[in-house]
Amino acid sequence: MNVKDLEPRLIWGYFDEITRVPRPSKKEEKIVQYLVDFAKKHQLDFKQDDAMNVVIYKPASPGKENLKSVILQSHIDMVCEKNADTEFNFDTDPIQTYIDGDWVKAKGTTLGADDGIGMAAALAILASPDLEHGEIIALFTSDEETGLTGANALDPSFLDADILLNLDSEDWGEFCIGCAGGKNIQGIFEYSLEVPPSNYFWFDVRVSGLNGGHSGSDIHVGLGNANKILNRYLWTLMSETSLYLVEIDGGNLHNAIAREASAKVGVPYGLKERAAVLANIMQADLSLELGYTDKNVKLEIQSSDSPSQCIDQNTTSRLLNTIYALPHGVIGWSHEMENTVETSTNLAAVKMRDGNKIVVLTSQRSSTSSLKTDICNMVNSVFRLAGANVVASEGYPGWKPNADSPILKVSETIYEEMFGKKPRIYSIHAGLECGLFSEKNPRLDMISCGPTILGAHSPDERMEISTVAKWWSFMLELLKQIPVK
């Protein structure tokens, strides 16, 4: 069976179409054109702005003109992550989906259910001629995954409505009513090149087999960070001998916990066996430490050719000490919402760039503005102590929970009547565009919900089929019962 043949066919058909349109962050031209073509085909009014946000309007169904207007909001870009042994071009290739029991998955890449399923639901509602609903405003925002830049640039007139349903949550049976704000900080190390010493053993170090995950919603799970693991091995070697670093690379995106990392290094030839022994010791330690979260973790070394140049040792020392000192993981838990992370930081990526630079990318989150500032200052100070140049993003605000939200109350009642139990109400430790929307239109009444998606932002991303049908039926009933103006 193909994904498009799943039930309800309307929403799965649009999801299947979306997976065939390349849509990396900042390269959304093709999916924008797909949306514009959809609006024209269905003779629906639409707008598009310079930030590549698209809004499509559908009038109220007969007899429902007195209901409050509803924005159905989703984002059009996706996180592009693949396994190292997977050949795939996210700029051109369609996602290869398949069905595994009650799950839809992708072959070796992210699935893009985040937030392709939200887009599919909005398109299915726009395309359906026989649904009951008030005025529908389908808002598709760009570049969400790299910092919510589409929502940040959004014209407030695109948010001229009463209610906003964010279709970007990943746990069915739960309604999100708040989110963390975030900011990225980079430390940039400039290095000089040196002639490698003679009589050195040169080898590659690789960390692999980690699950990875979302740097917000998965930060509390205890997943291994490949950058931290690789650096731990290199730092230990450096503490014992004169280590030379040739190359280093780890992680990719600010909102993903690093799954893989590698480096090319050299140690005096007499310490060749010691390097191997340390790798074996650390492998054993990692298997014990991460046995419950990343049981397939691997740290491996393999001999390589002698390099023609290597990074100066002063920079190597400052870099490895900095990566070791940088915090990663949960910094504090919320005292207002049970089992909710309040503040965290992610050591996201270590990349070599043109101009003899090494960039260390970190991402900070907190539902409390002052604590977001505090963790950013902590990371900033580590970089400055190491003599790195510091570059910080503008960041984005959080979304303050409103337990008395009218649309939340309606949603809770409908959910309990349909499924015989109460939904979980929570605030997410991740960035949602709702924080920016509330700044642009403070009167918006908002909640976020969606089907169950696991492993988002990693090639293990998968969507639970049965929850899509439940979510779809709930959404249709909710649109019928939207409060009157």
The 8 nearest C-alpha neighbors of each residue, nearest first, counted from 0:
[[1, 4, 2, 98, 5, 3, 97, 99],
 [0, 2, 3, 4, 97, 5, 98, 96],
 [1, 3, 4, 5, 15, 11, 0, 97],
 [2, 4, 12, 11, 1, 5, 15, 8],
 [5, 3, 2, 1, 8, 0, 6, 11],
 [4, 6, 8, 2, 3, 7, 11, 1],
 [7, 5, 8, 4, 11, 468, 9, 10],
 [6, 8, 9, 10, 5, 468, 11, 471],
 [7, 9, 6, 11, 5, 12, 10, 4],
 [8, 10, 12, 11, 7, 123, 13, 6],
 [9, 11, 13, 12, 123, 119, 120, 8],
 [12, 10, 14, 3, 8, 13, 9, 15],
 [13, 11, 3, 15, 9, 10, 14, 8],
 [12, 14, 16, 119, 15, 10, 11, 17],
 [15, 13, 11, 119, 17, 16, 12, 116],
 [14, 16, 12, 18, 13, 17, 3, 11],
 [15, 17, 13, 19, 14, 18, 12, 20],
 [18, 16, 14, 19, 20, 15, 13, 115],
 [19, 17, 15, 94, 16, 20, 93, 14],
 [18, 20, 93, 17, 16, 94, 21, 15],
 [19, 21, 17, 18, 30, 93, 22, 29],
 [22, 20, 90, 91, 89, 93, 23, 19],
 [23, 21, 27, 76, 30, 26, 77, 20],
 [24, 22, 26, 76, 77, 27, 25, 79],
 [23, 25, 76, 142, 26, 77, 22, 27],
 [26, 24, 142, 27, 23, 141, 76, 22],
 [27, 25, 23, 24, 28, 22, 90, 29],
 [26, 28, 22, 30, 29, 25, 31, 23],
 [29, 27, 31, 30, 26, 32, 22, 51],
 [30, 28, 32, 31, 27, 33, 20, 21],
 [29, 31, 33, 32, 27, 28, 22, 20],
 [32, 30, 34, 28, 33, 29, 27, 35],
 [31, 33, 35, 29, 30, 34, 36, 28],
 [32, 34, 30, 36, 31, 35, 37, 29],
 [35, 33, 37, 31, 32, 36, 38, 30],
 [34, 36, 32, 38, 37, 33, 31, 39],
 [35, 37, 39, 33, 34, 38, 40, 32],
 [38, 36, 34, 40, 35, 39, 33, 41],
 [39, 37, 43, 35, 41, 36, 40, 42],
 [38, 40, 42, 36, 41, 37, 43, 35],
 [39, 41, 37, 38, 42, 36, 43, 35],
 [40, 42, 38, 39, 43, 37, 126, 125],
 [43, 41, 39, 40, 38, 44, 37, 45],
 [44, 42, 38, 41, 56, 39, 57, 45],
 [43, 45, 56, 55, 42, 38, 46, 57],
 [46, 44, 55, 54, 56, 43, 38, 47],
 [47, 45, 54, 53, 55, 48, 44, 52],
 [46, 48, 53, 52, 51, 54, 45, 49],
 [49, 47, 50, 51, 52, 46, 53, 153],
 [48, 50, 51, 47, 52, 152, 153, 149],
 [49, 51, 48, 52, 149, 152, 141, 153],
 [52, 50, 49, 48, 141, 47, 53, 31],
 [51, 53, 140, 141, 50, 48, 47, 139],
 [54, 52, 47, 139, 46, 138, 51, 140],
 [53, 55, 138, 46, 45, 137, 139, 47],
 [56, 54, 45, 137, 44, 136, 43, 138],
 [57, 55, 136, 44, 135, 45, 43, 137],
 [56, 58, 135, 134, 43, 136, 125, 59],
 [59, 57, 134, 135, 60, 56, 133, 64],
 [58, 60, 133, 134, 64, 132, 63, 61],
 [59, 61, 63, 132, 131, 133, 62, 58],
 [62, 60, 63, 59, 64, 131, 132, 133],
 [61, 63, 64, 60, 65, 59, 131, 133],
 [64, 62, 133, 65, 60, 61, 66, 59],
 [63, 65, 59, 66, 133, 62, 61, 60],
 [64, 66, 63, 483, 484, 67, 133, 62],
 [67, 65, 483, 133, 484, 64, 63, 482],
 [66, 68, 484, 483, 161, 482, 133, 69],
 [69, 67, 134, 160, 161, 133, 135, 162],
 [68, 70, 162, 135, 163, 136, 160, 161],
 [71, 69, 163, 136, 137, 72, 164, 135],
 [70, 72, 137, 164, 138, 136, 163, 121],
 [73, 71, 138, 165, 166, 70, 139, 137],
 [74, 72, 139, 117, 166, 118, 167, 165],
 [75, 73, 140, 139, 141, 114, 76, 143],
 [74, 76, 141, 140, 139, 73, 114, 77],
 [77, 75, 24, 22, 23, 142, 74, 141],
 [78, 76, 111, 23, 24, 79, 22, 113],
 [77, 79, 456, 80, 144, 23, 109, 111],
 [80, 78, 77, 109, 23, 89, 81, 108],
 [79, 81, 109, 108, 457, 458, 78, 456],
 [82, 80, 108, 458, 107, 85, 83, 109],
 [81, 83, 85, 84, 107, 108, 458, 80],
 [82, 84, 85, 81, 86, 259, 107, 207],
 [83, 85, 82, 86, 107, 81, 87, 108],
 [86, 84, 82, 83, 107, 87, 81, 108],
 [87, 85, 84, 88, 83, 81, 82, 107],
 [86, 88, 85, 89, 92, 81, 108, 107],
 [89, 87, 90, 92, 91, 86, 93, 21],
 [88, 90, 91, 92, 21, 87, 79, 23],
 [91, 89, 88, 21, 92, 23, 22, 26],
 [90, 92, 89, 88, 21, 93, 20, 87],
 [91, 93, 88, 89, 90, 94, 21, 87],
 [94, 92, 19, 18, 20, 95, 21, 91],
 [93, 95, 18, 96, 19, 92, 105, 110],
 [96, 94, 105, 106, 93, 97, 18, 110],
 [95, 97, 105, 104, 94, 106, 103, 98],
 [98, 96, 104, 103, 105, 99, 95, 2],
 [97, 99, 103, 102, 100, 104, 2, 96],
 [100, 98, 102, 101, 103, 97, 104, 461],
 [99, 101, 102, 98, 103, 464, 463, 97],
 [102, 100, 464, 463, 99, 465, 103, 98],
 [103, 101, 463, 99, 462, 464, 100, 98],
 [102, 104, 98, 462, 461, 97, 99, 463],
 [105, 103, 461, 97, 96, 110, 102, 98],
 [106, 104, 96, 110, 95, 108, 107, 97],
 [105, 107, 95, 108, 96, 104, 97, 94],
 [106, 108, 82, 458, 81, 85, 105, 109],
 [109, 107, 81, 458, 106, 80, 105, 110],
 [108, 110, 458, 457, 80, 460, 111, 79],
 [111, 109, 105, 112, 460, 104, 108, 461],
 [110, 112, 113, 77, 115, 109, 114, 78],
 [113, 111, 115, 114, 116, 110, 462, 452],
 [114, 112, 111, 115, 77, 167, 455, 116],
 [113, 115, 112, 117, 116, 167, 74, 111],
 [114, 116, 112, 118, 117, 113, 111, 119],
 [115, 117, 119, 112, 118, 114, 14, 120],
 [118, 116, 166, 114, 120, 73, 115, 119],
 [117, 119, 115, 121, 116, 120, 73, 122],
 [120, 118, 116, 14, 13, 122, 117, 121],
 [121, 119, 123, 117, 122, 118, 10, 116],
 [120, 122, 124, 118, 123, 119, 125, 71],
 [123, 121, 125, 119, 124, 120, 126, 118],
 [122, 124, 120, 126, 10, 125, 121, 9],
 [125, 123, 121, 127, 122, 126, 120, 130],
 [124, 126, 122, 123, 127, 121, 57, 135],
 [125, 127, 123, 124, 122, 128, 41, 121],
 [128, 126, 124, 129, 125, 123, 130, 122],
 [129, 127, 130, 126, 125, 124, 60, 131],
 [130, 128, 127, 131, 60, 126, 124, 132],
 [131, 129, 128, 127, 132, 60, 475, 124],
 [132, 130, 479, 60, 129, 478, 63, 133],
 [133, 131, 478, 479, 60, 59, 63, 130],
 [132, 134, 59, 66, 63, 64, 68, 135],
 [133, 135, 59, 58, 68, 57, 69, 132],
 [136, 134, 57, 69, 56, 70, 68, 133],
 [135, 137, 70, 56, 55, 69, 71, 138],
 [138, 136, 71, 55, 54, 70, 72, 121],
 [137, 139, 54, 72, 71, 53, 136, 140],
 [138, 140, 53, 74, 73, 52, 72, 75],
 [141, 139, 74, 52, 149, 75, 150, 138],
 [140, 142, 149, 52, 75, 143, 74, 51],
 [143, 141, 24, 149, 144, 148, 25, 76],
 [144, 142, 147, 141, 145, 146, 74, 148],
 [143, 145, 142, 146, 147, 78, 24, 77],
 [146, 144, 143, 142, 147, 24, 148, 253],
 [145, 147, 148, 144, 143, 142, 394, 395],
 [148, 146, 143, 150, 149, 142, 151, 145],
 [147, 149, 151, 146, 150, 142, 152, 143],
 [150, 148, 141, 152, 151, 142, 140, 147],
 [151, 149, 153, 152, 148, 147, 140, 432],
 [150, 152, 148, 149, 153, 147, 435, 395],
 [153, 151, 149, 150, 148, 50, 154, 49],
 [154, 152, 150, 151, 149, 155, 52, 157],
 [153, 155, 156, 157, 152, 158, 48, 439],
 [156, 154, 157, 158, 439, 153, 440, 159],
 [155, 157, 158, 159, 154, 153, 160, 439],
 [156, 158, 155, 154, 159, 54, 153, 138],
 [159, 157, 156, 155, 160, 440, 436, 70],
 [160, 158, 156, 157, 155, 161, 440, 68],
 [159, 161, 68, 158, 162, 69, 70, 443],
 [162, 160, 443, 68, 67, 69, 444, 163],
 [161, 163, 444, 69, 443, 445, 160, 70],
 [164, 162, 70, 445, 69, 444, 71, 165],
 [163, 165, 71, 446, 447, 445, 70, 72],
 [164, 166, 447, 72, 167, 163, 446, 71],
 [167, 165, 117, 73, 448, 449, 447, 72],
 [166, 168, 165, 114, 449, 117, 73, 448],
 [169, 167, 449, 448, 447, 166, 170, 450],
 [168, 170, 451, 452, 449, 450, 171, 167],
 [171, 169, 451, 450, 173, 168, 172, 449],
 [170, 172, 450, 451, 173, 449, 466, 169],
 [173, 171, 422, 170, 423, 174, 450, 414],
 [172, 174, 423, 422, 171, 424, 170, 175],
 [175, 173, 424, 448, 447, 423, 425, 176],
 [174, 176, 447, 425, 426, 446, 177, 424],
 [175, 177, 400, 446, 426, 425, 174, 401],
 [178, 176, 426, 400, 398, 399, 175, 427],
 [179, 177, 427, 398, 426, 397, 428, 429],
 [180, 178, 366, 397, 365, 428, 429, 430],
 [179, 181, 397, 396, 395, 365, 364, 366],
 [182, 180, 364, 394, 363, 395, 365, 179],
 [181, 183, 394, 363, 362, 392, 364, 395],
 [184, 182, 362, 392, 361, 391, 363, 185],
 [183, 185, 391, 361, 390, 360, 362, 392],
 [186, 184, 360, 390, 359, 389, 361, 391],
 [185, 187, 389, 359, 387, 388, 382, 358],
 [186, 188, 358, 388, 387, 357, 185, 389],
 [189, 187, 357, 387, 356, 190, 358, 186],
 [188, 190, 356, 355, 357, 187, 191, 314],
 [191, 189, 355, 314, 356, 310, 188, 311],
 [190, 192, 311, 310, 193, 355, 189, 314],
 [193, 191, 310, 309, 311, 308, 190, 194],
 [192, 194, 309, 308, 311, 310, 195, 191],
 [193, 195, 308, 309, 196, 307, 192, 306],
 [194, 196, 308, 309, 193, 197, 307, 306],
 [197, 195, 194, 199, 198, 267, 243, 193],
 [196, 198, 199, 195, 267, 200, 268, 305],
 [199, 197, 268, 267, 196, 200, 269, 266],
 [200, 198, 267, 268, 266, 197, 265, 201],
 [199, 201, 268, 265, 266, 267, 271, 202],
 [202, 200, 265, 303, 264, 302, 305, 199],
 [201, 203, 302, 303, 301, 264, 263, 265],
 [202, 204, 263, 301, 300, 262, 302, 303],
 [205, 203, 300, 262, 261, 299, 263, 202],
 [204, 206, 261, 299, 298, 260, 300, 207],
 [205, 207, 298, 260, 259, 297, 225, 261],
 [208, 206, 259, 297, 209, 296, 205, 258],
 [209, 207, 296, 295, 297, 210, 258, 206],
 [210, 208, 258, 296, 293, 207, 211, 295],
 [209, 211, 293, 258, 212, 208, 222, 459],
 [212, 210, 258, 256, 209, 257, 457, 222],
 [213, 211, 256, 454, 255, 457, 456, 217],
 [212, 214, 255, 217, 215, 216, 456, 254],
 [215, 213, 254, 255, 218, 256, 217, 216],
 [216, 214, 429, 428, 213, 218, 217, 254],
 [215, 217, 428, 213, 218, 429, 214, 427],
 [218, 216, 213, 220, 219, 215, 214, 212],
 [217, 219, 214, 215, 220, 328, 216, 329],
 [220, 218, 217, 221, 329, 328, 340, 216],
 [219, 221, 217, 222, 218, 292, 216, 328],
 [222, 220, 219, 223, 292, 218, 328, 289],
 [223, 221, 292, 220, 293, 224, 211, 210],
 [222, 224, 225, 221, 209, 293, 289, 211],
 [223, 225, 257, 227, 226, 256, 228, 258],
 [226, 224, 228, 259, 257, 258, 260, 227],
 [227, 225, 229, 224, 228, 249, 260, 230],
 [226, 228, 230, 224, 225, 229, 231, 323],
 [229, 227, 225, 231, 230, 226, 224, 232],
 [230, 228, 226, 232, 231, 227, 225, 206],
 [229, 231, 233, 227, 232, 228, 234, 226],
 [232, 230, 228, 234, 229, 233, 227, 235],
 [231, 233, 235, 230, 229, 234, 236, 228],
 [234, 232, 230, 236, 235, 231, 237, 229],
 [233, 235, 237, 231, 236, 232, 230, 319],
 [236, 234, 238, 232, 237, 233, 231, 239],
 [235, 237, 233, 239, 238, 234, 240, 232],
 [238, 236, 234, 242, 240, 239, 235, 241],
 [237, 239, 235, 236, 240, 234, 241, 242],
 [240, 238, 236, 237, 235, 241, 242, 234],
 [241, 239, 237, 242, 238, 236, 266, 267],
 [240, 242, 237, 266, 243, 239, 267, 238],
 [243, 241, 237, 266, 240, 265, 244, 236],
 [244, 242, 265, 264, 312, 245, 266, 241],
 [243, 245, 264, 310, 246, 309, 263, 315],
 [246, 244, 309, 263, 264, 310, 243, 308],
 [247, 245, 263, 262, 244, 248, 264, 351],
 [248, 246, 262, 261, 263, 351, 350, 249],
 [249, 247, 350, 261, 349, 260, 262, 351],
 [250, 248, 260, 349, 348, 226, 259, 261],
 [249, 251, 257, 348, 347, 259, 260, 258],
 [252, 250, 348, 347, 249, 257, 253, 255],
 [251, 253, 255, 254, 347, 250, 348, 145],
 [252, 254, 347, 362, 255, 361, 360, 251],
 [255, 253, 214, 252, 213, 256, 362, 215],
 [256, 254, 213, 214, 252, 212, 253, 456],
 [255, 257, 211, 214, 212, 347, 224, 213],
 [256, 258, 250, 224, 225, 347, 259, 211],
 [259, 257, 211, 209, 225, 210, 250, 256],
 [260, 258, 207, 225, 206, 257, 249, 250],
 [261, 259, 249, 206, 225, 248, 226, 205],
 [260, 262, 205, 248, 204, 247, 249, 206],
 [263, 261, 247, 246, 204, 203, 248, 264],
 [262, 264, 203, 246, 245, 202, 204, 244],
 [265, 263, 244, 243, 245, 202, 201, 262],
 [264, 266, 201, 243, 200, 242, 199, 202],
 [265, 267, 242, 200, 199, 268, 241, 270],
 [268, 266, 199, 269, 270, 200, 198, 265],
 [267, 269, 199, 200, 270, 271, 198, 266],
 [268, 270, 267, 271, 272, 199, 266, 200],
 [271, 269, 273, 268, 272, 267, 274, 266],
 [270, 272, 274, 268, 273, 269, 200, 275],
 [271, 273, 275, 274, 270, 276, 269, 277],
 [272, 274, 270, 276, 275, 271, 277, 269],
 [275, 273, 277, 271, 272, 276, 270, 278],
 [274, 276, 278, 272, 273, 277, 279, 271],
 [275, 277, 273, 279, 278, 274, 272, 280],
 [278, 276, 280, 274, 279, 275, 281, 273],
 [277, 279, 275, 281, 276, 280, 282, 274],
 [280, 278, 282, 276, 277, 281, 275, 283],
 [281, 279, 277, 283, 282, 278, 276, 284],
 [280, 282, 284, 278, 283, 279, 285, 277],
 [283, 281, 279, 285, 284, 280, 298, 278],
 [282, 284, 286, 280, 281, 285, 279, 287],
 [285, 283, 281, 287, 282, 286, 288, 280],
 [286, 284, 288, 282, 287, 283, 289, 281],
 [287, 285, 283, 290, 284, 289, 288, 282],
 [286, 288, 284, 285, 290, 289, 283, 294],
 [287, 289, 285, 286, 290, 284, 291, 283],
 [290, 288, 293, 292, 291, 286, 285, 287],
 [289, 291, 294, 286, 287, 292, 288, 293],
 [290, 292, 289, 293, 294, 288, 287, 221],
 [291, 293, 289, 222, 290, 294, 221, 220],
 [294, 292, 289, 209, 295, 296, 290, 210],
 [293, 295, 290, 296, 289, 292, 286, 291],
 [296, 294, 208, 293, 297, 209, 286, 290],
 [295, 297, 208, 209, 294, 293, 207, 286],
 [298, 296, 207, 206, 208, 299, 295, 282],
 [297, 299, 206, 205, 282, 278, 207, 296],
 [300, 298, 205, 204, 297, 206, 278, 301],
 [299, 301, 204, 203, 205, 202, 302, 298],
 [302, 300, 203, 202, 303, 204, 299, 205],
 [301, 303, 202, 201, 203, 300, 304, 200],
 [304, 302, 202, 201, 203, 301, 305, 263],
 [305, 303, 306, 201, 302, 202, 200, 203],
 [304, 306, 201, 303, 307, 200, 195, 199],
 [307, 305, 308, 304, 195, 309, 245, 201],
 [306, 308, 194, 195, 305, 309, 193, 245],
 [309, 307, 194, 306, 193, 195, 192, 245],
 [308, 310, 245, 193, 192, 195, 244, 194],
 [311, 309, 192, 244, 245, 191, 193, 312],
 [312, 310, 191, 313, 192, 193, 314, 315],
 [311, 313, 315, 314, 316, 310, 243, 244],
 [314, 312, 316, 315, 311, 317, 190, 310],
 [313, 315, 317, 316, 312, 311, 190, 318],
 [316, 314, 312, 318, 313, 317, 319, 311],
 [315, 317, 313, 314, 319, 318, 312, 320],
 [318, 316, 314, 320, 315, 319, 385, 321],
 [319, 317, 321, 315, 316, 320, 314, 322],
 [318, 320, 322, 321, 316, 317, 234, 315],
 [321, 319, 323, 317, 318, 322, 316, 324],
 [322, 320, 324, 318, 323, 319, 317, 325],
 [321, 323, 319, 325, 324, 320, 318, 230],
 [322, 324, 320, 321, 325, 319, 230, 231],
 [325, 323, 321, 322, 320, 326, 381, 319],
 [324, 326, 322, 323, 321, 378, 327, 381],
 [327, 325, 324, 344, 328, 378, 346, 345],
 [326, 328, 345, 344, 346, 325, 329, 343],
 [327, 329, 344, 343, 218, 345, 330, 219],
 [328, 330, 343, 331, 219, 342, 218, 344],
 [329, 331, 343, 342, 328, 332, 344, 341],
 [330, 332, 342, 341, 329, 340, 333, 343],
 [333, 331, 340, 341, 339, 334, 342, 330],
 [334, 332, 341, 335, 339, 340, 336, 331],
 [333, 335, 336, 332, 337, 341, 339, 338],
 [336, 334, 333, 337, 339, 332, 341, 338],
 [337, 335, 333, 339, 334, 338, 425, 426],
 [336, 338, 339, 335, 333, 334, 332, 425],
 [339, 337, 336, 340, 332, 333, 334, 335],
 [340, 338, 337, 333, 336, 332, 341, 428],
 [339, 341, 332, 333, 342, 428, 331, 338],
 [340, 342, 333, 332, 365, 366, 331, 339],
 [343, 341, 365, 331, 330, 364, 340, 329],
 [344, 342, 329, 330, 364, 328, 363, 365],
 [343, 345, 363, 327, 328, 362, 364, 329],
 [344, 346, 362, 327, 347, 361, 328, 214],
 [347, 345, 361, 327, 348, 360, 344, 362],
 [346, 348, 253, 361, 345, 360, 250, 257],
 [347, 349, 250, 360, 251, 249, 359, 346],
 [348, 350, 359, 249, 248, 358, 360, 250],
 [351, 349, 248, 358, 357, 352, 348, 359],
 [350, 352, 357, 356, 358, 248, 247, 353],
 [353, 351, 356, 357, 350, 354, 355, 358],
 [354, 352, 355, 356, 351, 357, 350, 189],
 [353, 355, 356, 352, 189, 190, 351, 357],
 [356, 354, 190, 353, 189, 352, 191, 357],
 [355, 357, 189, 352, 188, 354, 351, 190],
 [356, 358, 351, 188, 350, 187, 352, 189],
 [359, 357, 187, 350, 349, 186, 360, 351],
 [358, 360, 349, 186, 185, 348, 187, 350],
 [361, 359, 185, 348, 347, 184, 358, 349],
 [360, 362, 346, 347, 184, 345, 183, 185],
 [361, 363, 183, 345, 344, 253, 182, 184],
 [364, 362, 344, 182, 181, 343, 183, 375],
 [365, 363, 181, 343, 342, 180, 371, 179],
 [366, 364, 342, 371, 179, 367, 341, 180],
 [365, 367, 179, 341, 180, 397, 178, 368],
 [368, 366, 365, 370, 369, 371, 341, 179],
 [367, 369, 371, 370, 366, 372, 365, 180],
 [370, 368, 372, 371, 367, 373, 365, 374],
 [371, 369, 373, 372, 367, 368, 374, 365],
 [370, 372, 365, 368, 373, 369, 374, 364],
 [371, 373, 369, 375, 370, 374, 376, 368],
 [372, 374, 370, 376, 371, 375, 369, 377],
 [375, 373, 377, 376, 371, 372, 370, 378],
 [376, 374, 372, 378, 377, 373, 379, 371],
 [375, 377, 379, 373, 374, 378, 380, 372],
 [376, 378, 374, 380, 375, 379, 373, 381],
 [379, 377, 375, 381, 380, 376, 374, 325],
 [378, 380, 376, 382, 377, 381, 375, 383],
 [379, 381, 383, 377, 382, 378, 376, 384],
 [382, 380, 384, 378, 383, 379, 385, 377],
 [381, 383, 385, 379, 387, 380, 384, 186],
 [382, 384, 380, 386, 385, 381, 387, 379],
 [383, 385, 381, 386, 382, 380, 387, 321],
 [386, 384, 382, 383, 387, 317, 321, 381],
 [385, 387, 383, 384, 382, 388, 188, 317],
 [388, 386, 188, 187, 382, 186, 385, 383],
 [387, 389, 187, 186, 386, 188, 390, 383],
 [388, 390, 186, 185, 387, 187, 391, 382],
 [389, 391, 185, 184, 186, 388, 392, 187],
 [392, 390, 184, 183, 185, 389, 393, 182],
 [393, 391, 183, 394, 182, 184, 390, 185],
 [392, 394, 391, 182, 395, 183, 146, 181],
 [395, 393, 182, 392, 181, 183, 396, 146],
 [394, 396, 180, 181, 182, 393, 397, 435],
 [397, 395, 180, 434, 435, 398, 181, 394],
 [396, 398, 180, 179, 434, 178, 366, 399],
 [399, 397, 434, 177, 178, 433, 400, 179],
 [398, 400, 177, 397, 401, 178, 434, 176],
 [401, 399, 177, 176, 402, 398, 426, 178],
 [402, 400, 403, 404, 176, 399, 177, 407],
 [401, 403, 404, 400, 176, 407, 424, 408],
 [404, 402, 401, 405, 408, 407, 406, 400],
 [403, 405, 407, 401, 406, 402, 408, 444],
 [406, 404, 408, 407, 403, 409, 444, 482],
 [407, 405, 409, 408, 404, 410, 444, 445],
 [406, 408, 410, 404, 405, 409, 411, 446],
 [407, 409, 405, 411, 406, 410, 412, 404],
 [410, 408, 406, 412, 407, 411, 413, 405],
 [411, 409, 407, 413, 408, 412, 414, 406],
 [410, 412, 408, 414, 409, 413, 407, 415],
 [413, 411, 409, 415, 410, 414, 416, 408],
 [414, 412, 416, 410, 415, 411, 417, 409],
 [413, 415, 417, 411, 416, 412, 418, 410],
 [414, 416, 420, 419, 421, 412, 418, 417],
 [417, 415, 413, 414, 419, 418, 412, 420],
 [418, 416, 414, 415, 419, 413, 473, 420],
 [417, 419, 415, 420, 416, 414, 421, 413],
 [420, 418, 415, 416, 417, 421, 414, 422],
 [421, 419, 415, 418, 422, 414, 416, 417],
 [420, 422, 415, 423, 411, 414, 419, 418],
 [423, 421, 172, 173, 424, 411, 420, 414],
 [422, 424, 173, 174, 172, 425, 421, 175],
 [425, 423, 174, 173, 175, 422, 176, 426],
 [426, 424, 175, 176, 174, 423, 427, 177],
 [425, 427, 177, 178, 175, 176, 428, 400],
 [428, 426, 178, 429, 177, 425, 175, 179],
 [429, 427, 215, 179, 216, 178, 340, 426],
 [430, 428, 215, 179, 427, 178, 216, 431],
 [429, 431, 179, 180, 178, 181, 432, 428],
 [432, 430, 433, 178, 429, 434, 179, 398],
 [431, 433, 434, 435, 150, 436, 147, 430],
 [434, 432, 436, 431, 435, 437, 398, 165],
 [435, 433, 398, 397, 437, 432, 396, 436],
 [434, 436, 438, 433, 437, 432, 151, 396],
 [435, 437, 433, 439, 438, 434, 440, 432],
 [436, 438, 441, 440, 434, 435, 439, 433],
 [439, 437, 435, 436, 440, 441, 434, 396],
 [438, 440, 436, 437, 155, 441, 435, 158],
 [439, 441, 437, 442, 438, 443, 436, 158],
 [442, 440, 437, 443, 438, 439, 436, 444],
 [443, 441, 440, 444, 161, 437, 162, 160],
 [444, 442, 161, 162, 441, 440, 445, 163],
 [443, 445, 162, 163, 442, 161, 404, 406],
 [446, 444, 163, 164, 162, 443, 447, 406],
 [445, 447, 176, 164, 175, 165, 407, 174],
 [446, 448, 165, 175, 164, 174, 166, 168],
 [449, 447, 168, 174, 166, 175, 167, 165],
 [448, 450, 168, 169, 166, 171, 167, 170],
 [451, 449, 171, 466, 467, 169, 170, 470],
 [450, 452, 170, 169, 171, 463, 462, 466],
 [453, 451, 462, 169, 461, 463, 450, 170],
 [452, 454, 461, 460, 455, 462, 451, 169],
 [455, 453, 460, 459, 212, 457, 456, 461],
 [454, 456, 460, 457, 453, 213, 212, 452],
 [457, 455, 78, 213, 212, 255, 109, 454],
 [456, 458, 459, 109, 455, 460, 212, 454],
 [459, 457, 109, 108, 460, 81, 107, 80],
 [458, 460, 454, 457, 461, 109, 455, 210],
 [461, 459, 454, 455, 458, 453, 109, 457],
 [460, 462, 104, 453, 103, 452, 102, 459],
 [461, 463, 452, 103, 102, 451, 464, 453],
 [464, 462, 102, 451, 101, 466, 465, 452],
 [463, 465, 101, 102, 467, 466, 462, 103],
 [466, 464, 467, 468, 463, 101, 469, 102],
 [467, 465, 469, 450, 468, 464, 463, 470],
 [466, 468, 470, 450, 464, 469, 465, 471],
 [469, 467, 471, 466, 470, 465, 7, 472],
 [470, 468, 466, 472, 471, 467, 473, 465],
 [469, 471, 473, 467, 468, 472, 450, 466],
 [470, 472, 468, 474, 473, 469, 467, 475],
 [473, 471, 475, 469, 474, 470, 468, 476],
 [472, 474, 470, 476, 471, 475, 477, 469],
 [475, 473, 477, 471, 476, 472, 470, 478],
 [476, 474, 472, 478, 477, 473, 471, 479],
 [475, 477, 479, 473, 474, 478, 472, 480],
 [476, 478, 474, 480, 479, 475, 473, 481],
 [477, 479, 132, 475, 481, 476, 480, 474],
 [480, 478, 476, 132, 477, 131, 481, 475],
 [481, 479, 477, 478, 482, 476, 409, 132],
 [480, 482, 478, 479, 66, 477, 67, 483],
 [483, 481, 66, 67, 480, 484, 406, 409],
 [482, 484, 66, 67, 65, 481, 480, 63],
 [483, 67, 66, 65, 482, 68, 161, 481]]
